[in-house]
Amino acid sequence: MKDSSRVKDNIASPADGSGGGIEILAGTLKLRQDPLVSGNSAATGGGIWIFDQTGSVRLAGESSVTQNAATIRGGGIAIRDGGQITFGSRWAGTVCGNDPDGWPGCAP
């Protein structure tokens, strides 16, 4: 049985807000197995916004961040002030198809 969860179709408020789907101020969020962060929007960090150096996200399994949008930067994931993103050794998900994308390895 796979763990599966969705963070989908959320909008950060007010209009200049950050972290449409998930906002991490401190600590580590581990997305494992089959979670999907999709269809979210914000000014910065449409899918995920990592606020500062004490915040991090670990993507593992088939976790994906896709089809999110931001009006300023980081359609999928935006990282500020030394926050971190790490990947599990067998990560098979994607962080592509966001607007703007700008993620290494995604086709324009």
VEXDRENSE-915598 format. One record per residue: residue number from 1; residue in three letters; y, x, z of N, C-alpha, C, O in turn. Coordinates in nm, 4 decimals. Each point is the difference from the previous one (the first is absolute). Layout:
BEGIN
[atom NUM "ALA" [Y X Z] [Y X Z] [Y X Z] [Y X Z]];
...
//
This chain:
BEGIN
[atom 1 "MET" [-0.1176 0.0835 0.0000] [0.1176 -0.0835 0.0000] [0.1247 0.0885 0.0000] [0.0089 0.0957 0.0770]];
[atom 2 "LYS" [0.0854 -0.1275 -0.1621] [0.1248 0.0753 -0.0089] [0.1086 -0.0654 0.0820] [0.0070 -0.1223 0.0118]];
[atom 3 "ASP" [0.0786 0.2075 0.0451] [0.1218 -0.0509 0.0624] [0.0969 -0.0302 -0.1127] [0.0152 0.0813 -0.0912]];
[atom 4 "SER" [0.0494 -0.1943 0.0952] [0.0928 -0.0359 -0.1064] [0.1182 -0.0743 0.0596] [-0.0167 -0.0947 0.0769]];
[atom 5 "SER" [0.1351 0.1386 -0.1129] [0.1198 -0.0700 0.0455] [0.1054 0.0104 -0.1084] [-0.0073 0.0873 -0.0864]];
[atom 6 "ARG" [0.1045 -0.1756 0.0910] [0.1064 -0.0039 -0.0998] [0.1353 -0.0104 0.0687] [0.0178 -0.0771 0.0944]];
[atom 7 "VAL" [0.0773 0.1560 -0.1435] [0.1409 -0.0134 0.0375] [0.0653 -0.0333 -0.1325] [0.0240 0.0888 -0.0818]];
[atom 8 "LYS" [0.0047 -0.2157 0.0603] [0.0348 -0.0453 -0.1339] [0.1185 -0.0953 -0.0015] [0.0134 -0.0873 0.0858]];
[atom 9 "ASP" [0.0738 0.1069 -0.1877] [0.1096 -0.0927 -0.0321] [0.1012 -0.0189 0.1129] [0.0429 -0.1120 0.0280]];
[atom 10 "ASN" [-0.0055 0.2217 0.0361] [0.1030 -0.0033 0.1042] [0.1306 0.0553 -0.0545] [-0.0008 0.0775 -0.0957]];
[atom 11 "ILE" [0.1129 -0.1162 0.1552] [0.1312 0.0468 -0.0413] [0.0750 0.0473 0.1241] [0.0119 -0.0734 0.0981]];
[atom 12 "ALA" [0.0393 0.1986 -0.1034] [0.0791 0.0514 0.1117] [0.1333 -0.0727 0.0052] [0.0594 -0.0297 -0.1036]];
[atom 13 "SER" [-0.0132 0.0015 0.2229] [0.1270 -0.0687 0.0179] [0.0809 0.0789 0.1010] [-0.0579 0.0474 0.0977]];
[atom 14 "PRO" [0.1844 -0.0309 -0.1145] [0.0857 -0.0522 -0.1055] [-0.0282 0.0706 -0.1328] [-0.0918 0.0815 -0.0097]];
[atom 15 "ALA" [0.1707 -0.1131 -0.0910] [-0.0238 0.0512 -0.1343] [-0.0001 0.1522 -0.0069] [-0.0612 0.0563 -0.0908]];
[atom 16 "ASP" [0.1275 0.0119 0.1832] [0.0001 0.1464 -0.0001] [-0.1053 0.0557 0.0958] [0.0041 0.1182 0.0342]];
[atom 17 "GLY" [-0.0971 -0.2009 0.0089] [-0.1034 0.0400 0.0947] [-0.1042 0.0913 -0.0607] [-0.0068 0.0171 -0.1217]];
[atom 18 "SER" [-0.0741 0.0412 0.2081] [-0.1049 0.0926 -0.0411] [-0.1344 -0.0500 0.0493] [-0.0089 -0.0752 0.0970]];
[atom 19 "GLY" [-0.0958 0.1188 -0.1666] [-0.1353 -0.0346 0.0415] [-0.0358 -0.1438 -0.0282] [-0.0200 -0.0785 0.0927]];
[atom 20 "GLY" [0.0116 0.0428 -0.2199] [-0.0332 -0.1375 -0.0361] [-0.1354 -0.0452 0.0524] [-0.0141 -0.1124 0.0482]];
[atom 21 "GLY" [-0.0857 0.2002 -0.0575] [-0.1335 -0.0344 0.0487] [-0.0249 0.0518 0.1405] [-0.0376 -0.0756 0.0895]];
[atom 22 "ILE" [0.0590 0.2068 -0.0710] [-0.0270 0.0657 0.1281] [0.1134 0.0973 0.0295] [0.0415 0.0756 -0.0878]];
[atom 23 "GLU" [0.0088 -0.0773 0.2113] [0.0982 0.0983 0.0446] [-0.0587 0.0738 0.1186] [-0.0394 -0.0618 0.0989]];
[atom 24 "ILE" [0.0332 0.1953 -0.1084] [-0.0561 0.0812 0.1070] [0.1119 0.0811 0.0625] [0.0577 0.0874 -0.0646]];
[atom 25 "LEU" [-0.0273 -0.1162 0.1896] [0.1048 0.0727 0.0707] [-0.0561 0.1229 0.0697] [0.0656 0.1041 0.0027]];
[atom 26 "ALA" [-0.1843 -0.1138 0.0531] [-0.0644 0.1110 0.0697] [-0.1499 -0.0271 0.0037] [-0.0431 -0.1147 -0.0109]];
[atom 27 "GLY" [-0.0349 0.2191 0.0262] [-0.1442 -0.0147 0.0077] [-0.0641 0.0058 -0.1373] [0.0680 0.0195 -0.1008]];
[atom 28 "THR" [-0.1998 -0.0367 0.0975] [-0.0769 0.0101 -0.1234] [-0.0691 -0.1314 -0.0305] [-0.0649 -0.0597 0.0859]];
[atom 29 "LEU" [0.0802 0.0159 -0.2098] [-0.0725 -0.1161 -0.0493] [-0.1079 0.0511 -0.0939] [0.0294 0.0729 -0.0947]];
[atom 30 "LYS" [-0.1537 -0.1105 0.1202] [-0.1089 0.0399 -0.0881] [-0.0467 -0.1225 -0.0780] [-0.0478 -0.0979 0.0574]];
[atom 31 "LEU" [0.0627 0.1056 -0.1886] [-0.0516 -0.1047 -0.0881] [-0.1356 0.0488 -0.0489] [-0.0084 0.0992 -0.0725]];
[atom 32 "ARG" [-0.0979 -0.1688 0.1121] [-0.1333 0.0477 -0.0340] [-0.0798 -0.1078 -0.0711] [0.0358 -0.1178 0.0029]];
[atom 33 "GLN" [-0.1402 0.1578 -0.0641] [-0.0875 -0.0878 -0.0773] [0.0746 -0.0616 -0.1175] [0.0248 0.0689 -0.0990]];
[atom 34 "ASP" [0.0119 -0.1975 0.1070] [0.0500 -0.0701 -0.1180] [0.1284 -0.0786 0.0246] [0.0091 -0.1143 -0.0446]];
[atom 35 "PRO" [0.0915 0.1706 0.1141] [0.1245 -0.0760 0.0143] [0.0853 0.0108 -0.1267] [-0.0121 0.0958 -0.0764]];
[atom 36 "LEU" [0.0971 -0.1938 0.0560] [0.0895 -0.0026 -0.1152] [0.1402 -0.0355 0.0470] [0.0198 -0.1007 0.0680]];
[atom 37 "VAL" [0.0780 0.1843 -0.1049] [0.1409 -0.0272 0.0257] [0.0592 -0.0291 -0.1373] [0.0154 0.0914 -0.0810]];
[atom 38 "SER" [0.0183 -0.2185 0.0532] [0.0351 -0.0397 -0.1361] [0.1017 -0.1135 -0.0023] [-0.0015 -0.0889 0.0852]];
[atom 39 "GLY" [0.0910 0.0939 -0.1859] [0.0931 -0.1102 -0.0229] [0.1146 -0.0093 0.0993] [0.0652 -0.1040 0.0090]];
[atom 40 "ASN" [-0.0396 0.2107 0.0655] [0.1068 0.0005 0.0996] [0.1277 0.0572 -0.0611] [-0.0057 0.0706 -0.1007]];
[atom 41 "SER" [0.1217 -0.1009 0.1614] [0.1245 0.0549 -0.0525] [0.1001 0.0294 0.1104] [0.0005 -0.0636 0.1054]];
[atom 42 "ALA" [0.0857 0.1637 -0.1333] [0.1040 0.0434 0.0947] [0.0997 0.0864 -0.0759] [-0.0214 0.0323 -0.1169]];
[atom 43 "ALA" [0.1289 0.0047 0.1823] [0.0931 0.0953 -0.0597] [-0.0649 0.1379 -0.0071] [0.0106 0.0683 -0.1018]];
[atom 44 "THR" [-0.0774 -0.0271 0.2087] [-0.0705 0.1285 0.0071] [-0.1380 -0.0233 0.0590] [-0.0144 -0.0681 0.1016]];
[atom 45 "GLY" [-0.0876 0.1252 -0.1660] [-0.1363 -0.0160 0.0509] [-0.0515 -0.1406 -0.0177] [-0.0287 -0.0695 0.0975]];
[atom 46 "GLY" [0.0169 0.0275 -0.2218] [-0.0470 -0.1358 -0.0267] [-0.1334 -0.0308 0.0654] [-0.0162 -0.1058 0.0608]];
[atom 47 "GLY" [-0.0795 0.1970 -0.0724] [-0.1311 -0.0193 0.0612] [-0.0050 0.0507 0.1423] [-0.0324 -0.0739 0.0929]];
[atom 48 "ILE" [0.0656 0.2036 -0.0768] [-0.0060 0.0651 0.1313] [0.1230 0.0871 0.0190] [0.0379 0.0740 -0.0908]];
[atom 49 "TRP" [0.0253 -0.0819 0.2081] [0.1152 0.0822 0.0359] [-0.0377 0.0782 0.1242] [-0.0264 -0.0584 0.1051]];
[atom 50 "ILE" [0.0239 0.1928 -0.1171] [-0.0271 0.0874 0.1137] [0.1347 0.0536 0.0458] [0.0635 0.0780 -0.0710]];
[atom 51 "PHE" [-0.0198 -0.1192 0.1892] [0.1376 0.0222 0.0428] [0.0342 0.1438 0.0371] [0.1010 0.0519 -0.0475]];
[atom 52 "ASP" [-0.1826 0.0154 0.1319] [0.0379 0.1362 0.0367] [-0.1202 0.0878 0.0255] [-0.1135 -0.0401 -0.0258]];
[atom 53 "GLN" [0.1377 0.1609 0.0768] [-0.1052 0.0996 0.0139] [-0.1124 -0.0399 0.0939] [-0.1070 0.0608 -0.0033]];
[atom 54 "THR" [0.1282 -0.1597 0.0853] [-0.1077 -0.0426 0.0898] [-0.0851 -0.1104 -0.0615] [-0.0913 -0.0509 0.0651]];
[atom 55 "GLY" [0.1198 0.0133 -0.1892] [-0.0769 -0.1041 -0.0677] [-0.0871 0.0577 -0.1100] [0.0395 0.0948 -0.0679]];
[atom 56 "SER" [-0.1586 -0.1522 0.0499] [-0.0878 0.0448 -0.1076] [-0.0955 -0.1117 -0.0429] [-0.0274 -0.0941 0.0745]];
[atom 57 "VAL" [-0.0216 0.1087 -0.1972] [-0.1000 -0.0909 -0.0546] [-0.1155 0.0838 -0.0502] [0.0205 0.1040 -0.0626]];
[atom 58 "ARG" [-0.1407 -0.1483 0.0895] [-0.1200 0.0653 -0.0534] [-0.0718 -0.1017 -0.0870] [-0.0393 -0.1070 0.0466]];
[atom 59 "LEU" [0.0227 0.1418 -0.1739] [-0.0730 -0.0857 -0.0930] [-0.1427 0.0505 -0.0106] [-0.0231 0.1189 -0.0221]];
[atom 60 "ALA" [-0.0719 -0.2090 0.0378] [-0.1413 0.0362 -0.0068] [-0.0766 -0.1086 -0.0749] [0.0546 -0.1069 -0.0277]];
[atom 61 "GLY" [-0.1789 0.1336 -0.0047] [-0.0823 -0.0974 -0.0713] [0.0628 -0.0383 -0.1326] [0.0384 0.0870 -0.0782]];
[atom 62 "GLU" [-0.0278 -0.2153 0.0525] [0.0587 -0.0505 -0.1245] [0.1361 -0.0636 0.0241] [0.0417 -0.0874 -0.0759]];
[atom 63 "SER" [0.0276 0.1301 0.1801] [0.1313 -0.0573 0.0308] [0.0974 0.0284 -0.1138] [0.0042 0.1112 -0.0525]];
[atom 64 "SER" [0.0746 -0.2126 0.0144] [0.0927 0.0118 -0.1121] [0.1361 -0.0595 0.0330] [0.0116 -0.0958 0.0764]];
[atom 65 "VAL" [0.0916 0.1557 -0.1368] [0.1377 -0.0479 0.0113] [0.0465 -0.0195 -0.1440] [0.0251 0.0976 -0.0707]];
[atom 66 "THR" [-0.0135 -0.2222 0.0270] [0.0265 -0.0267 -0.1411] [0.0814 -0.1274 -0.0197] [-0.0070 -0.0925 0.0810]];
[atom 67 "GLN" [0.0845 0.0886 -0.1896] [0.0796 -0.1174 -0.0383] [0.1077 -0.0378 0.1015] [0.0315 -0.1179 0.0164]];
[atom 68 "ASN" [0.0249 0.2178 0.0517] [0.1116 -0.0211 0.0924] [0.1289 0.0421 -0.0699] [-0.0047 0.0723 -0.0995]];
[atom 69 "ALA" [0.1200 -0.1168 0.1505] [0.1276 0.0325 -0.0647] [0.1067 0.0365 0.1028] [0.0025 -0.0521 0.1116]];
[atom 70 "ALA" [0.0864 0.1442 -0.1534] [0.1150 0.0380 0.0819] [0.1216 0.0131 -0.0901] [-0.0110 0.0492 -0.1123]];
[atom 71 "THR" [0.1263 -0.0924 0.1601] [0.1213 0.0094 -0.0803] [0.0644 0.1378 0.0088] [0.0758 0.0372 -0.0896]];
[atom 72 "ILE" [-0.1037 0.0403 0.1956] [0.0602 0.1330 0.0146] [-0.1027 0.1099 -0.0275] [0.0179 0.0789 -0.0928]];
[atom 73 "ARG" [-0.1252 -0.0727 0.1719] [-0.1026 0.1014 -0.0232] [-0.1296 -0.0383 0.0698] [-0.0028 -0.0819 0.0918]];
[atom 74 "GLY" [-0.1049 0.1447 -0.1393] [-0.1297 -0.0180 0.0633] [-0.0588 -0.1378 -0.0176] [-0.0210 -0.0717 0.0978]];
[atom 75 "GLY" [-0.0058 0.0336 -0.2218] [-0.0612 -0.1305 -0.0231] [-0.1283 -0.0177 0.0786] [-0.0225 -0.1052 0.0599]];
[atom 76 "GLY" [-0.0623 0.2081 -0.0599] [-0.1256 -0.0060 0.0750] [0.0151 0.0500 0.1409] [-0.0248 -0.0728 0.0961]];
[atom 77 "ILE" [0.0666 0.1999 -0.0834] [0.0134 0.0638 0.1310] [0.1283 0.0827 0.0009] [0.0250 0.0766 -0.0931]];
[atom 78 "ALA" [0.0557 -0.0916 0.1967] [0.1176 0.0847 0.0200] [-0.0138 0.0682 0.1352] [-0.0380 -0.0623 0.0991]];
[atom 79 "ILE" [0.0697 0.1919 -0.0968] [-0.0134 0.0793 0.1217] [0.1355 0.0625 0.0324] [0.0645 0.0580 -0.0873]];
[atom 80 "ARG" [-0.0219 -0.0701 0.2124] [0.1286 0.0537 0.0432] [-0.0194 0.1014 0.1123] [-0.0867 -0.0174 0.0856]];
[atom 81 "ASP" [0.1668 0.1223 -0.0861] [0.0094 0.0952 0.1115] [-0.1327 0.0571 0.0488] [-0.0257 0.0016 0.1204]];
[atom 82 "GLY" [-0.0581 0.0449 -0.2111] [-0.1200 0.0711 0.0407] [-0.1205 -0.0842 0.0330] [-0.0999 0.0535 0.0481]];
[atom 83 "GLY" [0.1049 -0.1840 -0.0719] [-0.1196 -0.0819 0.0168] [-0.1103 0.0516 -0.0917] [0.0273 0.0771 -0.0920]];
[atom 84 "GLN" [-0.1494 -0.1181 0.1155] [-0.1115 0.0554 -0.0769] [-0.0924 -0.1070 -0.0552] [-0.0137 -0.1092 0.0551]];
[atom 85 "ILE" [-0.0495 0.1452 -0.1670] [-0.1087 -0.0800 -0.0549] [-0.1151 0.0949 -0.0251] [0.0179 0.1065 -0.0591]];
[atom 86 "THR" [-0.1372 -0.1456 0.1045] [-0.1189 0.0818 -0.0221] [-0.1077 -0.0872 -0.0638] [0.0064 -0.1229 0.0037]];
[atom 87 "PHE" [-0.1050 0.1896 -0.0619] [-0.1061 -0.0694 -0.0715] [-0.1358 0.0443 0.0532] [-0.0232 0.1187 0.0232]];
[atom 88 "GLY" [-0.0655 -0.2150 -0.0042] [-0.1355 0.0317 0.0415] [-0.0719 0.0780 -0.1091] [0.0362 -0.0096 -0.1173]];
[atom 89 "SER" [-0.1368 0.0859 0.1546] [-0.0709 0.0854 -0.0958] [-0.0684 -0.0792 -0.1110] [-0.0233 0.0540 -0.1082]];
[atom 90 "ARG" [-0.0086 -0.1786 0.1322] [-0.0657 -0.0833 -0.1020] [0.0886 -0.1150 -0.0459] [-0.0501 -0.1018 -0.0477]];
[atom 91 "TRP" [0.1814 0.1174 0.0618] [0.0921 -0.1063 -0.0394] [-0.0184 -0.0318 -0.1473] [0.0016 0.0903 -0.0835]];
[atom 92 "ALA" [-0.0193 -0.2189 0.0504] [-0.0226 -0.0431 -0.1377] [0.0958 -0.1111 -0.0402] [-0.0266 -0.0722 -0.0961]];
[atom 93 "GLY" [0.1372 0.0572 0.1675] [0.0983 -0.1037 -0.0302] [0.1059 0.0500 -0.0965] [-0.0195 0.1002 -0.0689]];
[atom 94 "THR" [0.1326 -0.1713 0.0646] [0.1102 0.0385 -0.0871] [0.1337 -0.0313 0.0654] [0.0109 -0.0897 0.0837]];
[atom 95 "VAL" [0.0905 0.1654 -0.1237] [0.1379 -0.0282 0.0378] [0.0783 -0.0007 -0.1320] [0.0943 0.0772 -0.0174]];
[atom 96 "CYS" [-0.1334 -0.1632 -0.0728] [0.0605 -0.0089 -0.1338] [0.0376 -0.1447 -0.0308] [-0.0446 -0.0932 0.0668]];
[atom 97 "GLY" [0.1277 0.0770 -0.1696] [0.0390 -0.1341 -0.0428] [0.1110 -0.0607 0.0830] [0.0200 -0.1215 -0.0016]];
[atom 98 "ASN" [0.0525 0.2053 0.0742] [0.1131 -0.0470 0.0801] [0.1290 0.0227 -0.0785] [0.0005 0.0766 -0.0963]];
[atom 99 "ASP" [0.1083 -0.1417 0.1359] [0.1267 0.0131 -0.0717] [0.1133 0.0297 0.0988] [0.0311 -0.0875 0.0808]];
[atom 100 "PRO" [0.0327 0.2057 -0.0821] [-0.0352 0.1122 -0.0862] [-0.1258 0.0687 0.0508] [-0.0315 -0.0043 0.1189]];
[atom 101 "ASP" [-0.0401 0.0683 -0.2122] [-0.1264 0.0627 0.0366] [0.0230 0.1411 0.0512] [0.0031 0.0218 0.1211]];
[atom 102 "GLY" [0.0126 0.0723 -0.2095] [0.0295 0.1359 0.0422] [-0.1080 0.0667 0.0829] [0.0274 0.1011 0.0647]];
[atom 103 "TRP" [-0.1481 -0.1533 -0.0641] [-0.1063 0.0577 0.0785] [-0.0778 0.0979 -0.0868] [-0.0333 -0.0337 -0.1136]];
[atom 104 "PRO" [0.0027 0.1551 0.1634] [-0.0732 0.0977 -0.0818] [-0.1314 -0.0572 -0.0516] [-0.0773 -0.0593 0.0753]];
[atom 105 "GLY" [0.0533 0.0779 -0.2041] [-0.1255 -0.0452 -0.0605] [0.0047 -0.1388 -0.0601] [-0.0968 -0.0416 -0.0636]];
[atom 106 "CYS" [0.2055 -0.0319 0.0812] [0.0109 -0.1324 -0.0591] [0.0606 0.0117 -0.1395] [0.0955 0.0747 -0.0211]];
[atom 107 "ALA" [-0.1501 -0.1471 -0.0711] [0.0545 -0.0006 -0.1364] [0.1346 -0.0719 0.0004] [0.0178 -0.0989 0.0712]];
[atom 108 "PRO" [0.0786 0.1494 -0.1520] [0.1319 -0.0665 -0.0028] [-0.0056 -0.1381 -0.0601] [0.1025 -0.0676 -0.0090]];
//
